[in-house]
Amino acid sequence: MIHSLFDSPTAYRPTEAELAEPLPPIKAVLFDFSNTLFHMIDLTTWLRRVAAATGRDGGLDQAAAQLSETYSVPEVAAAQVGRDLSAERHWRAMREWWSRVEFLRGIEEPAYDVLRAPDTWVPYADTGPVLRELRDAGIRIGIVSDLAWDLDVHLEHFGLGGLVEDAVLSYRLGREKPDPELFRTACERLGVDPRAALMVGDNPARDGGAVACGLRAYILPSEPRIGERGLSHVLDFID
């Protein structure tokens, strides 16, 4: 049997009248956080900051190699599944991984503090300009992200806190994308019809899940960019 999208109990169900009408204009844009609005500093810089915070010297190249190698260890890989469902699960997942890296063994907690530091995550060059243009156009702005800590520290550090009205984070709801509840909650908090909202992210499976509850989705190429992210194209969706 072939099932349509609308057979899902969590899917958005438009009325016949809504299906016959033009789509409403975009009134809100929801963004993923990591690798969409912000990116983490490079690995070497992070390791150097950990070294500076702990007094541990040397072995940075070896540490970088071991981080890559140990991530595929079955116990480490298993710990990463669902890690963003709570702050505790994320910490356990990182500790399971980092304890296998000689440089990080015994300093997992200060390393975790560096991971969450305000300036460890930095905005792309076009993040601020695009958010400001959306705000000036009267568009509501939210974030929907799989994250295990409060991202306000990063937004505020770079002067972007006043541009984002609300953030729906996985660790607060105990749900990860593509769970429709995350997208629906974001739309409810911003006071917009899901059909008048756009989700912007870099993961077609997770961020693209927004379409199951009526949103439109714009998926950026999943690549480790450090310059402009290509966010200016979001403005093309705004009337």
BAFI-3210 file (N, C-alpha, C; in Angstrom, 3 decimals, decimal comma, padded with zeros to 6 digits):
// residues 239
n [1|2|3|4|5|6|7|8|9|10|11|12|13|14|15|16|17|18|19|20|21|22|23|24|25|26|27|28|29|30|31|32|33|34|35|36|37|38|39|40|41|42|43|44|45|46|47|48|49|50|51|52|53|54|55|56|57|58|59|60|61|62|63|64|65|66|67|68|69|70|71|72|73|74|75|76|77|78|79|80|81|82|83|84|85|86|87|88|89|90|91|92|93|94|95|96|97|98|99|100|101|102|103|104|105|106|107|108|109|110|111|112|113|114|115|116|117|118|119|120|121|122|123|124|125|126|127|128|129|130|131|132|133|134|135|136|137|138|139|140|141|142|143|144|145|146|147|148|149|150|151|152|153|154|155|156|157|158|159|160|161|162|163|164|165|166|167|168|169|170|171|172|173|174|175|176|177|178|179|180|181|182|183|184|185|186|187|188|189|190|191|192|193|194|195|196|197|198|199|200|201|202|203|204|205|206|207|208|209|210|211|212|213|214|215|216|217|218|219|220|221|222|223|224|225|226|227|228|229|230|231|232|233|234|235|236|237|238|239]
n.u [000,844|000,501|001,365|000,436|002,063|000,382|-000,753|000,619|000,476|001,604|001,770|001,153|-002,152|-003,620|-006,574|-009,126|-009,740|-007,462|-005,591|-006,342|-005,843|-003,415|-000,078|000,571|002,393|005,816|006,216|007,788|011,075|012,852|015,856|018,428|021,119|023,979|026,447|024,833|023,905|025,997|029,398|031,703|034,911|038,064|039,475|042,157|042,543|040,659|041,784|044,167|043,146|042,055|044,399|045,610|043,813|044,121|046,774|048,027|050,438|051,674|051,386|049,213|048,711|048,635|046,463|044,368|044,324|043,662|041,121|039,644|040,026|038,975|036,308|034,853|034,855|032,931|031,561|031,813|030,559|027,973|027,280|026,879|024,425|021,370|022,419|021,849|019,476|019,401|021,162|022,730|023,044|024,510|026,909|027,822|028,239|030,326|032,305|032,672|033,857|036,105|037,645|039,125|041,099|044,382|045,461|043,234|042,326|041,337|041,012|038,519|036,276|037,081|037,698|035,217|033,983|035,365|034,441|031,831|032,161|031,558|032,848|033,662|032,000|031,233|029,698|028,776|029,984|027,840|025,716|024,859|024,184|022,056|020,161|019,558|018,439|016,161|014,787|014,360|012,571|010,338|010,049|009,536|011,913|013,383|015,066|015,675|017,091|019,270|020,718|022,687|022,986|022,427|022,126|022,191|024,430|026,305|025,045|024,672|027,314|028,288|026,719|024,171|021,944|019,544|018,255|017,106|014,103|013,145|014,217|014,054|015,146|016,649|017,477|015,898|013,294|013,481|013,475|014,571|015,343|014,170|011,692|008,400|007,287|009,117|009,327|006,671|006,290|008,024|006,775|004,342|005,205|006,160|003,894|002,871|001,381|002,309|002,485|003,296|005,900|009,451|011,968|015,405|018,330|021,061|020,842|019,218|017,625|017,063|016,544|014,943|012,732|010,852|008,938|006,965|005,136|004,007|005,701|007,858|011,067|014,508|017,465|020,818|024,016|025,826|028,627|031,949|032,064|033,738|033,647|031,287|028,002|026,009|023,561|022,147|020,405|018,121|016,635|015,380|013,043|011,331|008,629]
n.v [-001,189|002,227|005,007|008,308|011,438|012,664|010,680|010,316|010,562|012,772|014,679|017,809|018,879|020,303|022,155|021,629|024,049|025,550|024,151|024,844|027,500|030,190|029,831|031,255|034,338|034,403|034,778|034,236|033,099|030,237|029,092|026,633|026,157|025,273|025,151|026,474|029,090|029,633|028,504|026,129|026,978|026,096|022,793|022,637|025,167|025,017|022,921|024,161|026,173|024,631|023,550|025,894|026,538|024,492|023,996|021,921|020,598|020,220|017,557|018,117|017,595|014,814|014,494|015,523|013,624|011,322|012,004|011,852|009,143|007,713|008,333|006,554|004,255|001,596|001,881|004,604|005,706|004,744|006,155|008,678|008,732|010,267|012,191|014,899|015,088|015,712|017,713|016,170|013,730|014,606|015,470|013,022|011,655|013,117|012,759|009,980|009,786|011,599|010,599|008,631|009,814|010,645|013,230|014,594|013,083|012,992|015,700|016,280|017,760|020,617|020,862|020,561|022,852|024,735|024,029|024,993|027,675|031,223|032,319|030,131|029,240|030,777|033,350|033,092|035,160|036,350|036,044|037,971|040,310|039,230|038,415|040,905|042,212|040,677|041,174|043,938|043,864|043,041|040,355|037,514|035,860|032,806|030,050|026,636|023,946|021,124|020,925|021,035|022,925|026,312|028,595|031,319|032,521|032,600|034,090|036,559|037,266|037,995|040,119|039,561|038,783|040,249|039,913|037,458|035,983|033,709|030,466|027,109|024,326|021,110|019,842|020,956|020,202|017,487|016,202|015,502|016,924|015,171|015,589|016,633|018,172|020,030|021,971|022,796|023,838|026,010|027,626|028,155|029,625|031,894|032,816|032,248|030,843|027,593|027,256|029,687|029,910|029,499|027,069|026,948|025,228|022,798|020,117|017,726|015,583|016,077|018,929|019,264|017,921|019,669|020,133|018,285|019,297|021,450|023,650|025,489|024,602|025,397|024,170|024,313|023,696|021,028|021,680|022,414|025,407|028,572|031,166|033,354|032,026|031,750|032,686|034,861|034,190|033,436|035,702|035,927|034,574|036,204|038,353]
n.w [000,000|-000,786|001,022|001,714|002,562|004,353|005,809|008,087|011,622|012,770|010,891|009,223|008,479|005,966|005,115|002,582|001,416|002,038|000,552|-001,980|-002,149|-002,761|-001,455|001,742|002,303|003,468|006,872|009,011|009,778|010,493|011,818|011,695|014,019|014,380|011,936|010,204|011,035|012,800|013,224|014,575|015,984|014,430|014,822|015,738|016,909|018,970|020,525|021,279|022,920|024,931|025,936|026,909|028,917|030,723|031,151|029,957|027,830|024,432|021,939|020,232|017,508|017,530|019,210|017,650|015,599|017,078|017,993|015,648|014,990|017,208|017,233|015,750|017,212|018,449|021,029|021,475|019,217|019,653|021,931|020,954|019,774|020,005|021,689|021,999|023,314|025,957|028,392|030,096|028,705|026,501|027,688|028,748|026,364|025,168|027,123|027,024|024,536|024,588|026,662|025,569|024,219|024,484|025,108|026,106|028,195|031,501|031,655|030,811|031,705|031,904|029,189|028,078|029,006|027,489|024,984|025,102|025,428|024,998|022,672|021,215|019,299|016,287|014,289|010,820|008,110|006,832|008,544|010,559|008,921|007,327|009,248|010,360|008,172|007,739|010,137|009,855|007,801|009,025|009,597|011,603|013,687|014,461|016,123|015,557|016,867|017,315|020,171|023,166|025,128|026,289|023,725|023,812|024,913|022,890|020,877|022,180|022,721|020,255|019,600|018,569|019,871|020,200|017,818|017,425|018,215|019,544|020,674|019,978|021,437|021,361|023,754|025,694|025,116|024,954|022,553|019,218|016,009|013,129|014,472|014,364|016,395|017,356|015,322|015,134|017,691|017,619|015,686|016,961|019,190|017,940|016,868|014,293|011,354|010,361|007,590|006,757|007,361|007,117|007,113|007,640|007,026|007,164|006,879|005,131|006,017|008,745|009,120|006,898|007,700|008,548|006,623|006,989|008,718|007,492|006,947|004,712|003,367|003,226|002,200|002,850|001,252|002,701|003,916|005,112|005,581|006,059|005,368|003,918|004,332|002,496|003,094|002,175|000,175|001,414|001,668|-000,734|-000,512|000,714|000,373]
ca.u [000,000|001,235|000,865|000,819|002,651|-000,654|-001,163|001,359|-000,298|002,258|001,856|000,205|-003,269|-004,297|-007,952|-009,276|-009,669|-006,053|-004,888|-006,727|-005,393|-001,962|000,617|000,713|003,767|006,646|006,138|008,804|012,149|013,489|017,194|019,300|022,221|025,309|026,754|023,885|024,147|027,300|030,239|032,701|036,285|038,713|039,862|043,459|042,346|039,984|042,748|045,091|042,448|041,986|045,746|045,820|042,935|044,467|048,210|048,529|051,251|052,113|050,547|047,966|048,497|048,229|045,108|043,440|044,227|042,952|039,702|039,053|040,074|038,150|034,885|034,204|034,821|031,504|030,993|031,758|029,506|026,672|027,007|026,492|023,021|020,467|023,166|021,302|018,179|019,529|022,515|023,445|023,426|025,562|028,142|028,273|028,730|031,645|033,245|032,956|034,748|037,363|038,444|039,950|042,119|045,386|045,601|042,031|041,988|041,531|040,641|037,292|035,369|037,495|037,592|033,797|033,736|035,891|033,526|030,618|032,523|030,854|033,527|034,041|031,112|031,273|028,741|029,274|030,075|026,544|024,670|024,341|023,485|020,790|019,217|019,123|017,548|014,883|014,117|013,906|011,441|009,207|009,973|009,855|013,105|013,567|016,066|015,300|018,403|019,654|021,808|022,581|023,180|021,775|022,938|022,179|025,774|026,990|024,361|024,959|028,737|028,528|025,770|023,058|020,864|018,296|017,683|016,406|013,009|012,944|015,001|013,536|016,337|016,329|017,699|014,816|012,061|013,722|013,187|015,526|014,842|013,071|010,429|007,586|006,923|010,064|008,955|005,364|006,471|008,641|005,755|003,380|005,816|006,292|002,552|002,688|000,918|003,459|002,567|003,899|007,235|010,519|013,044|016,690|019,318|022,045|020,641|017,916|016,814|016,636|015,910|013,889|011,551|009,879|007,864|005,910|004,097|003,499|006,667|008,757|012,435|015,619|018,594|022,119|024,973|026,474|030,060|032,583|032,384|034,198|033,339|029,832|027,291|025,015|022,269|021,440|019,344|016,889|015,882|014,604|011,745|010,536|007,964]
ca.v [000,000|003,479|005,961|009,695|012,138|013,072|009,548|010,370|011,235|014,002|015,590|018,917|018,531|021,501|021,975|021,690|025,465|025,963|023,524|025,520|028,895|030,390|029,754|032,570|034,842|034,058|035,720|033,861|032,221|029,447|028,685|025,750|026,932|024,787|025,028|027,266|030,466|029,663|027,318|026,002|027,270|024,892|021,842|022,995|026,320|024,522|022,180|025,132|026,839|023,651|023,493|027,123|026,525|023,395|023,888|020,699|020,991|019,262|016,468|018,576|016,864|013,466|014,580|015,689|012,331|010,388|012,375|011,297|007,681|007,130|008,628|005,388|003,136|001,288|002,450|006,052|005,974|004,473|007,221|009,907|008,628|010,943|012,950|016,245|015,021|016,330|018,171|015,069|012,769|015,186|015,420|011,632|011,288|013,723|012,121|008,653|009,990|012,277|009,793|007,746|010,650|010,832|014,634|015,063|012,210|013,620|017,127|016,332|018,832|021,924|020,847|020,765|024,272|025,457|023,743|025,799|029,075|032,129|032,576|028,893|029,203|032,109|033,491|033,283|036,577|036,872|035,780|039,218|041,118|038,630|038,504|042,301|042,553|040,020|041,924|045,214|043,578|042,620|038,897|036,912|035,020|031,815|028,998|025,277|023,304|020,035|021,495|020,588|024,035|027,556|029,265|032,770|033,009|032,848|035,196|037,800|037,583|038,619|041,193|039,110|038,290|040,963|039,631|036,168|036,099|032,504|029,302|025,807|023,491|019,706|019,412|021,464|019,471|016,056|015,734|015,931|016,991|015,904|015,530|017,803|018,980|021,129|023,014|023,315|024,658|027,272|028,453|028,595|030,671|033,108|033,232|032,194|029,624|026,880|027,445|031,003|029,867|028,869|026,472|027,011|024,385|022,155|018,673|017,468|014,640|016,666|020,233|019,080|017,364|020,742|020,112|017,380|020,020|022,592|024,688|025,346|024,378|025,755|023,397|024,764|022,605|020,623|021,767|023,146|026,765|029,503|032,510|033,519|030,740|031,735|032,979|035,950|033,636|033,363|036,933|035,762|033,989|037,236|039,249]
ca.w [000,000|-000,842|001,997|001,465|003,693|005,298|006,625|009,341|012,676|013,191|009,755|009,131|007,606|005,455|004,673|001,128|001,032|002,096|-000,571|-003,224|-002,119|-002,850|-000,177|002,374|002,280|004,613|007,992|009,990|009,315|011,534|011,411|012,437|014,589|014,033|010,506|009,427|011,474|013,462|013,101|015,631|015,611|013,925|015,859|016,313|017,791|020,175|021,330|021,873|024,019|026,020|026,519|027,671|030,097|031,632|031,337|029,320|026,677|023,428|021,458|019,608|016,258|017,900|019,762|016,533|014,919|017,938|018,005|014,431|015,043|018,267|017,035|015,151|018,156|018,642|022,240|021,290|018,240|020,280|022,903|020,263|019,352|020,930|022,695|022,183|023,972|027,276|028,704|030,710|027,671|025,677|028,457|028,795|025,031|024,990|028,051|026,478|023,391|024,919|027,591|024,747|023,590|025,534|025,471|026,799|029,310|032,795|031,604|030,007|032,137|031,372|027,734|027,781|029,231|026,323|023,878|025,250|025,665|024,082|021,408|020,530|018,133|015,681|013,191|009,461|007,759|006,389|009,532|011,110|007,922|006,901|010,369|010,500|007,054|008,010|011,203|009,316|006,921|009,850|009,648|012,907|013,561|015,510|015,918|015,932|016,788|018,194|020,956|024,554|026,060|025,889|022,707|024,001|025,232|021,619|020,216|022,898|022,594|018,951|019,401|017,734|020,719|020,004|016,498|017,476|019,179|020,345|020,277|020,387|021,500|021,611|025,141|026,533|024,829|024,943|021,194|018,211|014,639|012,484|015,206|014,008|017,554|017,465|014,362|015,516|018,889|017,200|015,019|017,981|020,019|017,132|016,491|012,843|010,713|009,799|006,137|006,525|007,954|006,335|007,896|006,939|007,681|006,289|006,907|004,498|006,787|010,004|008,900|005,907|008,345|008,787|005,624|007,436|009,457|006,738|006,631|003,588|003,843|002,354|002,684|002,373|001,078|003,949|003,686|006,226|005,160|007,085|004,892|003,875|004,312|001,432|003,714|001,507|-000,675|002,219|001,426|-001,967|-000,156|001,363|-000,586]
c.u [000,880|000,584|001,314|001,438|001,611|-001,232|-000,467|000,549|000,328|002,293|000,817|-000,895|-003,977|-005,732|-008,002|-009,178|-008,226|-005,255|-005,179|-006,196|-003,889|-001,325|000,732|002,164|004,510|006,578|007,189|009,840|012,771|014,834|017,710|020,452|023,576|025,446|025,689|024,056|025,547|028,092|031,251|034,064|036,964|039,279|041,178|043,333|041,660|040,955|043,755|044,437|042,289|043,333|046,011|045,009|043,366|045,957|048,808|049,225|051,450|051,060|049,280|047,678|048,031|046,800|044,075|043,238|043,429|041,465|038,989|038,962|039,064|036,665|034,136|034,245|033,357|030,880|030,856|030,627|028,126|026,298|026,543|025,022|022,125|021,165|022,577|019,928|018,203|020,968|023,349|023,913|024,547|026,902|028,685|028,855|030,115|032,685|033,639|033,976|036,114|038,232|039,360|041,054|043,122|045,469|044,433|041,683|042,319|041,192|039,354|036,388|035,826|037,459|036,147|033,411|034,221|034,981|032,319|030,902|031,881|031,514|034,048|033,199|030,992|030,295|029,452|029,219|028,727|025,424|024,046|023,588|022,133|019,753|018,689|018,168|016,179|014,108|013,564|012,707|010,216|009,025|010,346|011,013|013,204|014,676|015,465|016,560|018,522|020,902|021,579|022,911|022,539|022,658|022,941|023,571|026,549|026,368|024,725|026,413|029,034|027,482|024,559|021,840|019,530|017,611|016,864|015,358|012,855|013,813|014,365|014,698|015,986|016,460|016,601|013,526|012,240|013,358|014,254|014,825|015,069|011,719|009,604|007,259|007,856|009,665|007,609|005,476|007,058|007,616|004,741|003,945|005,951|004,934|002,300|002,146|002,148|003,614|003,185|005,299|008,198|011,569|014,312|017,704|020,251|021,885|019,272|017,026|016,256|015,897|014,776|012,627|010,485|008,715|006,710|004,842|003,808|004,485|007,299|010,174|013,437|016,869|019,886|023,030|025,683|027,973|030,681|033,015|032,856|033,990|031,841|029,163|026,334|023,634|021,487|020,310|018,042|016,016|015,030|013,203|010,793|009,940|008,280]
c.v [001,239|004,464|007,355|010,280|012,407|011,910|009,560|011,098|012,546|015,039|016,699|018,546|019,798|021,169|022,024|023,138|025,948|025,384|024,232|026,944|028,997|030,247|031,152|033,037|034,459|035,163|035,436|032,962|031,562|028,963|027,564|026,603|026,487|024,534|025,653|028,743|030,636|028,410|027,308|026,426|025,976|024,067|022,218|024,166|025,897|023,792|023,120|025,856|025,902|023,568|024,719|027,124|025,503|023,281|022,639|021,074|019,825|018,265|016,879|017,829|015,440|013,463|014,699|014,368|011,337|010,722|011,795|009,777|007,111|007,391|007,417|004,147|002,844|001,918|003,964|006,415|005,779|005,588|008,506|009,901|009,264|011,819|014,332|016,245|015,605|016,775|017,025|014,058|013,312|015,130|014,000|011,199|011,861|013,051|010,729|008,740|010,509|011,464|008,828|008,503|011,039|012,276|015,117|014,243|012,898|015,100|017,304|017,501|020,211|021,989|021,101|022,225|025,105|025,238|024,669|027,279|029,982|032,291|031,323|028,700|030,619|032,189|033,561|034,771|037,170|036,637|037,065|040,053|040,546|038,694|039,926|042,689|041,907|040,774|043,234|045,049|043,103|041,123|038,409|035,932|034,082|030,847|027,677|024,435|022,138|020,498|021,165|021,673|025,282|028,313|030,786|033,325|033,352|034,031|036,524|038,220|038,334|039,677|040,836|038,688|038,960|040,677|038,342|036,223|034,880|031,379|028,045|024,832|022,085|019,329|019,904|020,664|017,961|015,428|016,272|016,052|015,631|015,811|016,791|018,721|020,179|022,290|023,635|024,231|026,014|028,193|028,986|029,747|031,993|033,609|033,238|030,836|028,907|027,075|028,792|031,081|029,115|028,336|026,463|026,170|023,741|020,642|018,344|016,533|015,288|017,988|020,142|018,471|018,396|020,686|019,218|018,083|021,368|023,676|024,442|025,196|024,771|025,105|023,871|023,566|022,295|020,555|022,646|024,548|027,606|030,951|032,734|032,165|030,628|032,048|034,064|035,438|033,476|034,573|036,842|035,195|035,031|038,171|040,710]
c.w [000,000|000,108|001,611|002,712|004,770|006,082|007,981|010,397|013,118|012,073|009,846|008,145|007,135|005,036|003,147|000,645|001,031|000,941|-001,888|-003,297|-002,364|-001,477|000,436|002,296|003,558|005,663|009,064|009,348|010,533|011,011|012,299|012,967|014,052|012,537|009,607|009,767|012,061|013,102|014,232|015,102|015,158|015,088|016,534|017,279|019,082|021,087|021,996|023,044|025,214|026,717|027,391|028,958|031,138|031,921|030,732|028,017|025,713|023,008|020,760|018,309|016,537|018,436|018,646|015,801|015,757|018,036|016,796|014,505|016,041|018,086|016,478|016,041|018,503|019,871|022,132|020,337|018,846|021,244|022,234|019,842|020,417|021,944|022,967|022,849|025,377|027,463|029,268|029,670|026,799|026,408|028,519|027,458|024,777|025,884|027,561|025,342|023,836|025,872|026,848|024,002|024,665|026,019|026,334|028,037|030,631|032,830|030,791|030,412|031,686|029,852|027,300|028,003|028,044|025,116|023,899|025,480|024,625|022,718|020,721|019,273|017,585|014,505|011,846|009,116|007,382|007,392|010,045|010,094|007,505|008,026|010,524|009,376|007,237|009,083|010,671|008,387|007,705|009,939|011,039|012,710|014,754|015,153|016,360|015,767|017,744|018,938|022,419|025,563|025,476|024,905|022,849|024,272|023,961|020,882|020,863|022,722|021,303|018,604|018,566|018,560|020,484|018,685|016,472|018,582|020,075|019,795|020,850|020,279|021,946|023,078|026,080|026,343|024,890|023,615|020,256|016,859|013,968|013,187|014,915|015,181|017,728|016,556|014,714|016,732|018,524|016,548|016,021|018,806|019,252|016,647|015,000|012,416|010,141|008,294|005,770|007,127|007,043|007,286|007,064|007,701|006,681|006,237|006,329|005,306|008,049|009,788|007,888|006,485|008,638|007,812|006,061|008,239|008,814|006,396|005,257|004,125|002,772|002,940|002,024|002,140|002,392|003,714|004,771|005,838|006,342|006,641|004,934|003,703|003,137|001,941|003,007|000,610|000,089|001,947|000,163|-001,694|000,428|000,321|-000,272]
res [m|i|h|s|l|f|d|s|p|t|a|y|r|p|t|e|a|e|l|a|e|p|l|p|p|i|k|a|v|l|f|d|f|s|n|t|l|f|h|m|i|d|l|t|t|w|l|r|r|v|a|a|a|t|g|r|d|g|g|l|d|q|a|a|a|q|l|s|e|t|y|s|v|p|e|v|a|a|a|q|v|g|r|d|l|s|a|e|r|h|w|r|a|m|r|e|w|w|s|r|v|e|f|l|r|g|i|e|e|p|a|y|d|v|l|r|a|p|d|t|w|v|p|y|a|d|t|g|p|v|l|r|e|l|r|d|a|g|i|r|i|g|i|v|s|d|l|a|w|d|l|d|v|h|l|e|h|f|g|l|g|g|l|v|e|d|a|v|l|s|y|r|l|g|r|e|k|p|d|p|e|l|f|r|t|a|c|e|r|l|g|v|d|p|r|a|a|l|m|v|g|d|n|p|a|r|d|g|g|a|v|a|c|g|l|r|a|y|i|l|p|s|e|p|r|i|g|e|r|g|l|s|h|v|l|d|f|i|d]
***
